[in-house]
Amino acid sequence: MNKVLPDAEVLSHTQELARRLAHGPAKAQAMIKRALNQAHELPLERVLELEAGYQAVASRQPDFAEGVAAFREKRQPRFSP
């Protein structure tokens, strides 16, 4: 996501983004980072295969179930550290 902000708002916006990322699903975020790092080196077909594999792994993690439950219950998720 790109965003243009006045100088006075950059630090608070960045800190809020960092806080949100720090409280997110760590294993899923690691897989996203890995996929992004691999995507520029591989053909599209292989990238799509990797993404499907990562999604299959992520869907079996406790954080996935917590995210779905939090969404259904209209509350903030409590992801594992």
C-alpha positions as a printed Julia matrix, in Angstrom:
81×3 Matrix{Float64}:
   0.0     0.0     0.0
   1.27    3.43   -0.89
   0.16    6.51    0.92
   1.19   10.15    0.84
   1.05   11.9     4.19
   2.02   15.29    5.58
   5.41   15.2     7.32
   3.79   15.57   10.74
   1.75   12.36   10.28
   4.41   10.01    8.87
   5.85    8.81   12.19
   2.49    8.09   13.87
   1.2     6.32   10.75
   4.35    4.21   10.5
   4.2     3.29   14.18
   0.56    2.22   13.86
   1.38    0.08   10.83
   4.28   -1.53   12.71
   2.02   -2.23   15.69
  -0.58   -3.89   13.46
   2.05   -6.04   11.78
   3.56   -7.02   15.14
   0.18   -8.29   16.34
  -0.61  -10.14   13.11
  -0.3   -13.85   12.3
   3.51  -14.28   12.33
   3.66  -17.59   10.43
   1.35  -16.37    7.67
   3.31  -13.12    7.39
   6.54  -15.12    7.08
   5.05  -17.15    4.23
   3.89  -13.95    2.5
   7.39  -12.51    2.77
   8.91  -15.72    1.41
   6.47  -15.75   -1.51
   7.2   -12.12   -2.36
  10.95  -12.75   -2.27
  10.57  -15.74   -4.61
   8.07  -14.15   -7.0
  10.53  -12.02   -8.92
  12.82  -14.98   -9.64
  10.35  -17.57  -10.88
   7.92  -17.99  -13.77
   4.31  -17.08  -13.02
   3.14  -20.71  -13.14
   5.64  -21.68  -10.42
   4.74  -18.64   -8.3
   1.06  -19.62   -8.44
   1.93  -23.18   -7.4
   3.94  -21.87   -4.44
   1.11  -19.55   -3.44
  -1.38  -22.41   -3.48
   0.95  -24.48   -1.32
   1.44  -21.64    1.16
  -2.31  -21.11    1.36
  -2.84  -24.81    2.09
  -0.27  -24.67    4.89
  -1.66  -21.41    6.3
  -5.23  -22.74    6.34
  -4.15  -25.5     8.73
  -2.57  -23.12   11.26
  -4.32  -22.21   14.53
  -4.08  -18.53   13.56
  -6.31  -19.2    10.54
  -9.05  -20.62   12.75
  -8.61  -17.7    15.16
  -8.92  -15.2    12.31
 -12.11  -16.81   11.05
 -13.58  -17.01   14.56
 -12.72  -13.38   15.27
 -14.33  -12.3    12.01
 -17.51  -14.24   12.77
 -17.64  -12.91   16.33
 -16.89   -9.35   15.17
 -13.87   -9.0    17.47
 -10.14   -8.42   17.14
  -8.19  -11.64   16.55
  -5.69  -12.89   19.13
  -2.92  -14.42   17.03
  -0.14  -16.5    18.54
   3.22  -14.72   18.89
